[in-house]
Amino acid sequence: MKEMAAVTKGNEATARQRIRNAVKEAVASIQETNGAASNGVAPREPDIETIRLRAYEIFLARGATHGDDFADWLIAERELRGARNP
């Protein structure tokens, strides 16, 4: 049983890292696109998947306590749209 718990913790840590990396890439992509806005290209709105991943990252950072999912979503949206409009 202890071995199984260690594997689960390892998988969870790996999954969290993948989520963090995906969010960072998405934010960088949005910021890069927004830099193009000054060149006449319209800025790109963050997609739902990017917001979802960021909200999940916020949930994990809060200690994975349930009950504030809507607040997490709004914070994620605000952060990503703020990254879009510096």
C-alpha contacts under 8 A as a table, 3 or more apart, distances in Angstrom:
res1	aa1	res2	aa2	distance
1	M	4	M	5.13
1	M	5	A	6.38
2	K	5	A	5.11
2	K	6	A	6.28
3	E	6	A	5.11
3	E	7	V	6.29
4	M	7	V	5.11
4	M	8	T	6.20
5	A	8	T	5.05
5	A	9	K	6.18
6	A	9	K	5.16
6	A	10	G	6.16
7	V	10	G	5.03
7	V	11	N	6.13
8	T	11	N	5.10
8	T	12	E	6.09
9	K	12	E	5.04
9	K	13	A	6.18
10	G	13	A	5.17
10	G	14	T	6.21
11	N	14	T	5.05
11	N	15	A	6.07
12	E	15	A	5.04
12	E	16	R	6.13
13	A	16	R	5.10
13	A	17	Q	6.21
14	T	17	Q	5.11
14	T	18	R	6.23
15	A	18	R	5.08
15	A	19	I	6.24
16	R	19	I	5.07
16	R	20	R	6.19
16	R	57	E	7.57
17	Q	20	R	5.04
17	Q	21	N	6.15
18	R	21	N	5.10
18	R	22	A	6.12
19	I	22	A	5.07
19	I	23	V	6.17
19	I	53	L	6.34
19	I	54	R	8.00
19	I	57	E	7.06
20	R	23	V	5.20
20	R	24	K	6.16
20	R	54	R	7.89
20	R	57	E	6.87
21	N	24	K	5.09
21	N	25	E	6.14
22	A	25	E	5.16
22	A	26	A	6.15
22	A	50	T	7.88
22	A	53	L	7.62
23	V	26	A	5.07
23	V	27	V	6.11
23	V	50	T	6.25
23	V	53	L	6.26
23	V	54	R	5.96
24	K	27	V	5.19
24	K	28	A	6.07
25	E	28	A	5.08
25	E	29	S	6.07
26	A	29	S	5.03
26	A	30	I	6.21
26	A	50	T	6.29
27	V	30	I	5.07
27	V	31	Q	6.10
27	V	80	L	6.69
27	V	83	A	7.04
28	A	31	Q	5.07
28	A	32	E	5.98
29	S	32	E	5.02
29	S	33	T	6.12
30	I	33	T	5.08
30	I	34	N	6.12
30	I	43	P	7.80
30	I	44	R	6.41
30	I	45	E	7.61
30	I	46	P	6.84
30	I	83	A	7.36
30	I	84	R	6.06
31	Q	34	N	4.97
31	Q	35	G	6.30
31	Q	83	A	6.23
31	Q	84	R	5.75
32	E	35	G	5.17
32	E	36	A	6.78
33	T	36	A	5.13
33	T	37	A	6.75
33	T	43	P	5.95
33	T	44	R	6.42
34	N	37	A	4.93
34	N	38	S	7.56
34	N	42	A	7.66
34	N	43	P	4.91
34	N	44	R	6.98
34	N	84	R	5.99
34	N	85	N	7.44
35	G	38	S	6.17
35	G	39	N	7.75
36	A	39	N	5.14
36	A	40	G	6.97
36	A	41	V	5.60
36	A	42	A	7.64
36	A	43	P	7.35
37	A	40	G	5.35
37	A	41	V	4.53
37	A	42	A	5.23
37	A	43	P	5.38
38	S	41	V	6.98
43	P	84	R	7.27
44	R	84	R	7.68
45	E	81	R	7.34
45	E	84	R	7.52
46	P	50	T	6.37
46	P	51	I	6.87
46	P	80	L	6.57
46	P	81	R	6.92
46	P	84	R	8.00
47	D	50	T	5.46
47	D	51	I	6.50
48	I	51	I	5.09
48	I	52	R	5.98
49	E	52	R	4.95
49	E	53	L	6.14
50	T	53	L	5.21
50	T	54	R	6.23
51	I	54	R	5.15
51	I	55	A	6.04
51	I	73	W	6.95
51	I	76	A	5.71
51	I	77	E	5.88
51	I	80	L	7.29
52	R	55	A	5.10
52	R	56	Y	6.15
52	R	73	W	7.02
52	R	76	A	7.78
53	L	56	Y	5.08
53	L	57	E	6.20
54	R	57	E	4.95
54	R	58	I	6.24
54	R	73	W	7.91
54	R	76	A	5.47
55	A	58	I	5.05
55	A	59	F	6.18
55	A	69	D	7.65
55	A	72	D	5.02
55	A	73	W	4.98
55	A	75	I	7.29
55	A	76	A	5.16
56	Y	59	F	4.87
56	Y	60	L	6.23
56	Y	72	D	7.56
57	E	60	L	5.11
57	E	61	A	6.16
58	I	61	A	4.97
58	I	62	R	6.26
58	I	72	D	6.15
58	I	76	A	7.57
59	F	62	R	5.24
59	F	63	G	6.76
59	F	64	A	5.22
59	F	65	T	7.08
59	F	66	H	7.97
59	F	68	D	8.00
59	F	69	D	7.36
59	F	72	D	6.47
60	L	63	G	5.22
60	L	64	A	4.55
60	L	65	T	7.93
61	A	64	A	6.95
62	R	65	T	6.66
65	T	68	D	7.84
66	H	69	D	6.99
68	D	71	A	5.31
68	D	72	D	6.17
69	D	72	D	5.01
69	D	73	W	6.19
70	F	73	W	5.02
70	F	74	L	6.27
71	A	74	L	5.10
71	A	75	I	6.13
72	D	75	I	5.16
72	D	76	A	6.13
73	W	76	A	5.11
73	W	77	E	6.16
74	L	77	E	5.06
74	L	78	R	6.06
75	I	78	R	5.10
75	I	79	E	6.07
76	A	79	E	5.14
76	A	80	L	6.11
77	E	80	L	5.26
77	E	81	R	5.93
78	R	81	R	5.23
78	R	82	G	5.80
79	E	82	G	4.98
79	E	83	A	6.16
80	L	83	A	4.98
80	L	84	R	6.27
81	R	84	R	4.74
81	R	85	N	6.27
82	G	85	N	5.05
82	G	86	P	5.93
83	A	86	P	5.64
